[in-house]
């Protein structure tokens, strides 16, 4: 809940209200805890507060339950108990300004990007290429750039890979070795990506991330919700897509320095997927973007089951932490529990490690940065209830929101302009026609010579 008169986000209540300083929100945040401990509620409360103070929000909706934010919440005994216990005077259920997006274009505006915008580094990870194959893919991009060929969709890239493979000897001295085995591996990976929906994701009109930085008429930040229930079935595509968005934000936004509040709040659910099986170079890139995007005014929140899911280099960039209950059934779980407990500034009133195992649903250990940027002593607290609906919105409600969006016409219709595929196909057809004409001419000359 945003306390406008105090310019703070009231996040939870322990011995006293626990508030997040908006000026410290771009030091990023972590919401962690075992399944069913209340992470989604915490995410909603933080996201609603950002919207209330005029900060646009991006949310990845993996379970489908964030769609209800377009509708006001409803009274139940659990929320009423929280309201009364925490003394939430003036608490009112409300709907939030929402726009829905969907890579597959079913439950939101279609989300597309071009092959060129994704780039060879992220594509190599998405395709699962080894170092040699990644090198060949970089050569393909370089040749396309040198020849002025646009790489927009998958058929552009497939055509370009085939062209480079067919002309490998010509390009070897200039660009390096291009093996037929690597070309074949890339083509097979592209077919697999197409089966996962890559043919829908890559294309135009490409998503303009600036469209996410918008406000409702009442000044609240727009909630941009990416429907991920289907996308999450392809974890590598999901993780690569989110990393691409974060990188695009970094490239798009100018340096902002220290602001009174963020320009945009970005929530990564199932954040461990960003780093699962990722090569060292890619992990370093994530760490770099997370570190530097702070100066662009972007607040990044990671949602995951255990803090140990994230690399230490990323955890070191996080200043605001909400840790729900953790379970410690195995030696690895116990080690992760101790590590999570040690990440907090100790509170002499209780044992942090014991508290982490004793927290109830909706309770958390909370530590945020104060106005000087110093982590507060960890507090055991109850998270405030969200003001929007806890339930998922129905299809009719979602389609009504999509139909009323000012972005509907901008993204609804896919475009297919002349790019690498068309140029190379035209060249192939000309070569084929020329070869056929030469064959006919040779046959005619042979026939004339035998007369």
C-alpha positions as CSV (number, residue, x, y, z in Angstrom):
1,X,0.0,0.0,0.0
2,X,1.5,3.3,-1.1
3,X,1.4,5.9,1.7
4,X,1.2,9.0,-0.4
5,X,1.6,11.4,2.5
6,X,4.8,9.7,3.6
7,X,6.0,8.8,0.2
8,X,6.6,5.2,1.2
9,X,5.4,1.7,0.4
10,X,3.8,0.0,3.4
11,X,4.8,-3.6,2.8
12,X,4.3,-5.5,6.0
13,X,3.6,-5.2,9.7
14,X,5.7,-6.7,12.5
15,X,6.4,-4.9,15.8
16,X,5.8,-1.8,13.7
17,X,4.9,-1.1,10.0
18,X,7.7,-2.0,7.6
19,X,8.0,0.4,4.7
20,X,10.0,0.4,1.5
21,X,11.6,3.6,0.4
22,X,10.7,4.3,-3.3
23,X,14.1,6.0,-3.8
24,X,15.8,2.7,-2.8
25,X,13.5,0.5,-4.9
26,X,15.9,0.4,-7.8
27,X,18.4,-1.4,-5.6
28,X,16.2,-4.3,-6.7
29,X,14.4,-6.9,-4.6
30,X,13.9,-10.6,-3.9
31,X,10.8,-12.5,-3.0
32,X,11.6,-16.0,-2.0
33,X,10.0,-19.0,-0.2
34,X,8.7,-22.5,-0.6
35,X,5.6,-23.3,-2.6
36,X,2.4,-22.1,-1.0
37,X,4.0,-19.7,1.5
38,X,2.6,-16.5,0.0
39,X,5.1,-15.3,-2.6
40,X,2.3,-14.4,-5.1
41,X,0.5,-12.3,-2.5
42,X,3.7,-10.4,-1.7
43,X,4.4,-9.9,-5.5
44,X,0.9,-8.4,-5.9
45,X,1.2,-6.1,-2.9
46,X,4.5,-4.7,-4.1
47,X,3.3,-4.4,-7.7
48,X,0.1,-2.6,-6.7
49,X,2.1,-0.2,-4.6
50,X,4.3,0.7,-7.5
51,X,1.3,1.3,-9.7
52,X,-0.3,3.5,-7.0
53,X,2.7,5.8,-6.9
54,X,2.7,6.1,-10.7
55,X,5.3,3.5,-11.6
56,X,4.5,1.2,-14.6
57,X,5.0,-2.5,-13.9
58,X,5.8,-5.6,-15.9
59,X,4.7,-9.0,-14.5
60,X,5.3,-12.5,-15.8
61,X,2.1,-14.5,-15.0
62,X,3.1,-18.2,-14.8
63,X,0.1,-19.6,-12.9
64,X,-2.5,-17.3,-14.4
65,X,-3.6,-15.8,-11.1
66,X,-2.2,-12.3,-11.7
67,X,-4.8,-11.6,-14.4
68,X,-7.3,-10.9,-11.6
69,X,-5.5,-7.6,-10.9
70,X,-7.8,-6.0,-13.5
71,X,-10.7,-6.6,-11.0
72,X,-11.3,-5.4,-7.4
73,X,-10.7,-7.9,-4.6
74,X,-13.5,-9.5,-2.6
75,X,-13.9,-9.7,1.2
76,X,-13.0,-13.0,2.9
77,X,-12.2,-13.9,6.5
78,X,-8.5,-14.1,6.0
79,X,-8.2,-10.6,4.4
80,X,-10.6,-9.2,7.0
81,X,-8.4,-10.6,9.8
82,X,-5.3,-9.0,8.2
83,X,-7.1,-5.6,7.8
84,X,-8.2,-5.6,11.4
85,X,-4.9,-6.9,12.9
86,X,-2.8,-4.5,11.0
87,X,-5.1,-1.5,11.4
88,X,-5.4,-0.8,7.7
89,X,-7.7,2.3,7.9
90,X,-9.0,3.4,4.5
91,X,-8.3,0.0,2.9
92,X,-10.5,-0.4,-0.2
93,X,-10.6,-3.1,-2.8
94,X,-9.8,-1.8,-6.3
95,X,-9.1,-2.9,-9.8
96,X,-5.8,-1.9,-11.5
97,X,-5.1,-0.6,-15.0
98,X,-3.9,-3.7,-16.8
99,X,-2.7,-4.6,-20.3
100,X,-2.3,-8.2,-21.3
101,X,0.5,-9.6,-23.5
102,X,1.0,-13.1,-24.8
103,X,3.8,-14.5,-27.0
104,X,1.2,-16.8,-28.6
105,X,-1.3,-14.0,-29.1
106,X,-4.2,-15.8,-27.4
107,X,-4.6,-14.1,-24.0
108,X,-3.0,-10.8,-24.8
109,X,-1.4,-8.5,-27.4
110,X,1.0,-10.6,-29.5
111,X,4.6,-10.1,-28.4
112,X,7.2,-10.3,-31.2
113,X,10.8,-9.4,-31.7
114,X,13.1,-9.8,-34.7
115,X,16.0,-12.2,-35.1
116,X,18.3,-9.2,-35.3
117,X,17.1,-7.7,-32.1
118,X,17.5,-11.0,-30.2
119,X,21.1,-11.2,-31.5
120,X,23.4,-14.2,-31.9
121,X,24.4,-14.5,-28.2
122,X,20.9,-15.0,-26.8
123,X,19.9,-17.0,-29.8
124,X,22.8,-19.4,-29.3
125,X,21.6,-20.0,-25.8
126,X,18.0,-20.4,-26.9
127,X,19.1,-22.9,-29.6
128,X,21.4,-24.8,-27.2
129,X,24.4,-24.4,-29.5
130,X,28.0,-25.3,-28.4
131,X,30.9,-22.8,-28.7
132,X,31.8,-23.8,-32.3
133,X,28.2,-23.6,-33.5
134,X,27.7,-20.3,-31.8
135,X,30.7,-19.0,-33.7
136,X,29.2,-20.0,-37.0
137,X,25.9,-18.3,-36.0
138,X,27.9,-15.1,-35.3
139,X,29.4,-15.4,-38.8
140,X,25.9,-15.8,-40.3
141,X,24.8,-12.6,-38.6
142,X,28.0,-10.7,-39.7
143,X,27.6,-11.8,-43.3
144,X,23.9,-10.8,-43.3
145,X,24.9,-7.4,-41.9
146,X,27.7,-6.9,-44.5
147,X,25.3,-7.8,-47.3
148,X,22.5,-5.6,-46.0
149,X,20.1,-8.5,-45.5
150,X,17.4,-8.1,-42.8
151,X,17.0,-10.9,-40.3
152,X,13.4,-10.6,-39.1
153,X,11.8,-14.0,-38.7
154,X,12.9,-17.7,-38.6
155,X,12.6,-18.2,-42.3
156,X,15.1,-15.3,-42.8
157,X,17.6,-17.0,-40.5
158,X,17.1,-20.5,-42.0
159,X,17.7,-19.1,-45.5
160,X,20.7,-17.1,-44.3
161,X,22.2,-20.2,-42.6
162,X,21.6,-22.3,-45.7
163,X,23.2,-19.6,-48.0
164,X,26.3,-19.3,-45.8
165,X,26.6,-23.1,-45.7
166,X,26.3,-23.4,-49.5
167,X,29.0,-20.7,-49.9
168,X,31.3,-21.7,-47.0
169,X,34.4,-21.9,-49.2
170,X,33.9,-18.3,-50.5
171,X,33.6,-16.9,-47.0
172,X,36.2,-19.0,-45.2
173,X,39.2,-16.7,-45.7
174,X,37.2,-13.6,-44.6
175,X,35.1,-14.9,-41.8
176,X,36.6,-18.2,-40.6
177,X,35.8,-21.8,-41.0
178,X,32.1,-22.8,-41.5
179,X,31.6,-26.5,-41.2
180,X,28.7,-28.3,-42.7
181,X,28.2,-30.1,-39.4
182,X,27.7,-26.8,-37.5
183,X,25.3,-25.5,-40.2
184,X,23.3,-28.7,-40.0
185,X,23.1,-28.5,-36.2
186,X,21.9,-24.9,-36.4
187,X,19.2,-25.8,-38.9
188,X,18.0,-28.7,-36.7
189,X,17.8,-26.4,-33.7
190,X,15.9,-23.8,-35.7
191,X,13.3,-26.4,-36.6
192,X,12.9,-27.3,-32.9
193,X,12.5,-23.7,-32.0
194,X,9.8,-23.3,-34.6
195,X,7.9,-26.2,-33.0
196,X,8.0,-24.4,-29.7
197,X,6.4,-21.3,-31.2
198,X,9.4,-19.5,-32.4
199,X,7.7,-18.8,-35.8
200,X,5.1,-16.8,-33.9
201,X,7.5,-15.0,-31.6
202,X,9.9,-13.8,-34.3
203,X,8.4,-11.3,-36.6
204,X,6.9,-7.8,-36.9
205,X,5.6,-5.5,-35.7
206,X,8.2,-6.0,-32.9
207,X,7.3,-5.1,-29.4
208,X,8.2,-1.5,-28.5
209,X,9.1,-1.8,-24.8
210,X,8.4,1.9,-24.4
211,X,4.7,1.0,-24.7
212,X,5.1,-0.6,-21.2
213,X,5.9,2.8,-19.7
214,X,2.4,4.2,-19.7
215,X,-0.1,5.5,-17.2
216,X,-3.8,5.4,-16.6
217,X,-5.9,8.6,-16.6
218,X,-5.8,8.7,-12.8
219,X,-2.0,8.6,-12.8
220,X,-1.4,5.0,-11.8
221,X,1.2,3.0,-13.6
222,X,-0.1,0.5,-16.1
223,X,0.3,-3.2,-15.1
224,X,1.7,-5.0,-18.1
225,X,1.0,-8.7,-17.6
226,X,2.7,-11.3,-19.8
227,X,0.6,-14.5,-19.9
228,X,3.2,-17.3,-19.4
229,X,1.2,-20.4,-18.7
230,X,2.0,-21.8,-22.2
231,X,5.3,-20.1,-22.6
232,X,6.5,-21.6,-19.3
233,X,6.2,-25.0,-20.8
234,X,9.3,-24.1,-22.8
235,X,11.6,-22.8,-20.0
236,X,14.5,-21.9,-22.2
237,X,12.3,-19.7,-24.4
238,X,10.8,-18.1,-21.3
239,X,14.1,-17.3,-19.7
240,X,15.7,-16.1,-22.9
241,X,12.7,-13.9,-23.7
242,X,12.8,-12.3,-20.2
243,X,16.5,-11.7,-20.5
244,X,16.1,-10.1,-23.9
245,X,13.4,-7.7,-22.4
246,X,15.7,-6.7,-19.6
247,X,18.6,-6.1,-22.1
248,X,16.3,-4.1,-24.3
249,X,15.3,-1.9,-21.4
250,X,18.9,-1.3,-20.6
251,X,19.6,-0.2,-24.2
252,X,16.4,1.9,-24.4
253,X,16.5,4.0,-21.3
254,X,18.9,6.9,-20.7
255,X,21.0,7.3,-17.6
256,X,18.8,8.6,-14.8
257,X,20.9,8.5,-11.6
258,X,19.2,8.5,-8.3
259,X,15.4,9.1,-8.6
260,X,12.6,9.6,-6.1
261,X,11.0,6.5,-7.5
262,X,11.7,4.0,-10.3
263,X,10.7,4.5,-13.9
264,X,9.6,0.9,-14.2
265,X,9.3,-2.1,-11.9
266,X,10.1,-5.5,-13.5
267,X,9.2,-8.8,-11.8
268,X,10.9,-12.1,-12.8
269,X,8.9,-15.1,-11.6
270,X,10.7,-18.5,-11.5
271,X,13.9,-16.4,-11.7
272,X,16.1,-19.5,-11.4
273,X,15.4,-20.4,-15.0
274,X,17.5,-17.4,-16.1
275,X,20.6,-19.2,-14.8
276,X,19.8,-22.9,-15.2
277,X,22.4,-24.5,-17.5
278,X,23.5,-21.0,-18.6
279,X,27.1,-20.6,-19.8
280,X,29.4,-18.4,-17.7
281,X,29.4,-15.6,-20.3
282,X,25.6,-15.3,-20.1
283,X,25.5,-15.3,-16.3
284,X,28.0,-12.5,-16.4
285,X,25.8,-10.6,-18.9
286,X,22.8,-11.0,-16.6
287,X,24.8,-9.8,-13.6
288,X,26.1,-6.8,-15.6
289,X,22.6,-5.8,-16.8
290,X,21.1,-6.1,-13.3
291,X,23.9,-4.0,-11.9
292,X,23.8,-1.3,-14.5
293,X,20.1,-1.0,-15.1
294,X,19.7,0.5,-11.6
295,X,21.1,3.7,-13.0
296,X,18.4,3.7,-15.7
297,X,15.7,3.8,-13.0
298,X,14.5,0.2,-13.3
299,X,13.6,-1.8,-10.2
300,X,14.1,-5.6,-10.8
301,X,12.4,-8.1,-8.5
302,X,13.3,-11.8,-8.6
303,X,10.7,-14.3,-7.4
304,X,12.1,-17.8,-6.7
305,X,11.8,-20.6,-4.1
306,X,15.3,-20.2,-2.6
307,X,17.8,-17.4,-2.7
308,X,20.5,-20.0,-3.6
309,X,18.7,-20.3,-7.0
310,X,20.4,-17.1,-7.9
311,X,24.2,-16.6,-8.4
312,X,26.0,-14.7,-5.7
313,X,26.9,-12.0,-8.2
314,X,23.2,-11.2,-8.7
315,X,22.2,-11.6,-5.0
316,X,24.9,-9.0,-4.2
317,X,22.9,-6.4,-6.2
318,X,19.7,-7.0,-4.2
319,X,18.9,-4.6,-1.3
320,X,15.3,-5.4,-0.5
321,X,14.4,-8.9,0.6
322,X,11.1,-10.6,1.5
323,X,11.8,-14.2,2.6
324,X,8.9,-16.5,3.2
325,X,9.2,-19.9,4.9
326,X,11.8,-22.4,3.8
327,X,11.8,-26.2,4.2
328,X,14.9,-28.0,5.2
329,X,14.4,-31.8,4.6
330,X,17.8,-32.6,3.0
331,X,21.4,-31.6,3.7
332,X,21.3,-29.3,0.6
333,X,18.1,-27.7,1.9
334,X,19.7,-27.1,5.3
335,X,22.7,-25.5,3.8
336,X,20.5,-23.2,1.7
337,X,18.5,-22.4,4.8
338,X,21.6,-21.3,6.8
339,X,22.8,-19.3,3.8
340,X,19.5,-17.5,3.6
341,X,19.5,-16.7,7.3
342,X,23.0,-15.3,7.1
343,X,22.1,-12.9,4.3
344,X,20.0,-10.8,6.7
345,X,21.2,-8.3,9.2
346,X,20.5,-10.2,12.5
347,X,17.8,-9.2,14.9
348,X,18.7,-10.0,18.5
349,X,15.0,-10.7,19.3
350,X,14.9,-14.0,17.5
351,X,17.0,-16.7,15.7
352,X,16.7,-16.0,12.0
353,X,17.3,-19.6,11.0
354,X,14.7,-21.0,13.3
355,X,12.2,-18.3,12.3
356,X,12.6,-19.2,8.6
357,X,11.2,-22.7,9.3
358,X,8.4,-21.5,11.6
359,X,6.9,-18.8,9.4
360,X,3.2,-19.3,8.6
361,X,1.5,-18.6,5.3
362,X,1.5,-14.8,4.6
363,X,4.4,-14.3,7.1
364,X,7.9,-13.4,6.0
365,X,11.2,-12.1,7.2
366,X,11.7,-8.7,5.7
367,X,14.7,-6.4,5.4
368,X,14.7,-3.3,3.2
369,X,17.1,-0.4,2.6
370,X,16.5,2.7,4.6
371,X,16.7,6.2,3.3
372,X,20.5,6.1,3.6
373,X,20.8,2.8,1.7
374,X,21.5,0.7,4.8
375,X,19.8,-2.7,5.2
376,X,17.4,-2.7,8.1
377,X,17.5,-5.3,10.8
378,X,15.4,-8.3,9.7
379,X,11.8,-8.3,11.0
380,X,9.3,-11.1,11.3
381,X,6.1,-9.6,9.8
382,X,2.8,-10.3,8.2
383,X,2.5,-9.2,4.5
384,X,-0.4,-6.7,3.8
385,X,-3.3,-8.1,1.7
386,X,-3.6,-7.1,-1.9
387,X,-6.4,-4.8,-3.0
388,X,-7.1,-6.4,-6.3
389,X,-8.7,-9.8,-6.9
390,X,-6.9,-12.9,-5.7
391,X,-8.6,-15.0,-8.4
392,X,-7.8,-15.3,-12.1
393,X,-9.9,-13.2,-14.4
394,X,-12.2,-15.1,-16.8
395,X,-11.6,-15.2,-20.6
396,X,-14.4,-12.7,-21.2
397,X,-12.9,-10.2,-18.8
398,X,-9.4,-10.7,-20.3
399,X,-10.7,-10.3,-23.9
400,X,-12.6,-7.1,-22.8
401,X,-9.4,-5.6,-21.5
402,X,-7.6,-6.5,-24.7
403,X,-10.4,-5.1,-26.9
404,X,-10.3,-1.8,-25.0
405,X,-6.5,-1.4,-25.1
406,X,-5.0,1.4,-27.2
407,X,-2.3,-1.0,-28.4
408,X,-4.8,-3.5,-29.9
409,X,-4.5,-2.3,-33.5
410,X,-0.7,-1.7,-33.2
411,X,0.2,-5.3,-32.6
412,X,-2.8,-7.4,-33.8
413,X,-1.8,-7.9,-37.4
414,X,1.5,-9.6,-38.2
415,X,3.6,-8.1,-41.0
416,X,6.0,-9.8,-43.4
417,X,8.1,-7.3,-45.3
418,X,10.9,-8.0,-47.7
419,X,13.9,-9.4,-45.9
420,X,16.7,-12.0,-46.2
421,X,14.4,-14.9,-47.1
422,X,12.8,-13.0,-50.0
423,X,16.1,-11.6,-51.3
424,X,17.8,-14.9,-51.2
425,X,14.8,-16.7,-52.6
426,X,14.7,-14.3,-55.5
427,X,18.5,-14.8,-56.1
428,X,18.0,-18.6,-56.0
429,X,15.2,-18.4,-58.5
430,X,17.3,-16.2,-60.8
431,X,20.2,-18.6,-60.6
432,X,17.9,-21.6,-61.3
433,X,16.3,-19.8,-64.3
434,X,19.7,-18.9,-65.6
435,X,21.0,-22.4,-65.2
436,X,18.0,-23.8,-67.0
437,X,18.4,-21.3,-69.8
438,X,22.1,-22.2,-70.1
439,X,21.2,-25.9,-70.2
440,X,18.7,-25.2,-72.9
441,X,21.2,-23.2,-74.9
442,X,23.8,-25.9,-74.5
443,X,21.3,-28.6,-75.7
444,X,20.4,-26.4,-78.7
445,X,24.0,-25.9,-79.6
446,X,24.7,-29.6,-79.3
447,X,21.8,-30.4,-81.5
448,X,23.0,-27.8,-84.1
449,X,26.5,-29.3,-84.0
450,X,25.2,-32.8,-84.8
451,X,23.2,-31.7,-87.9
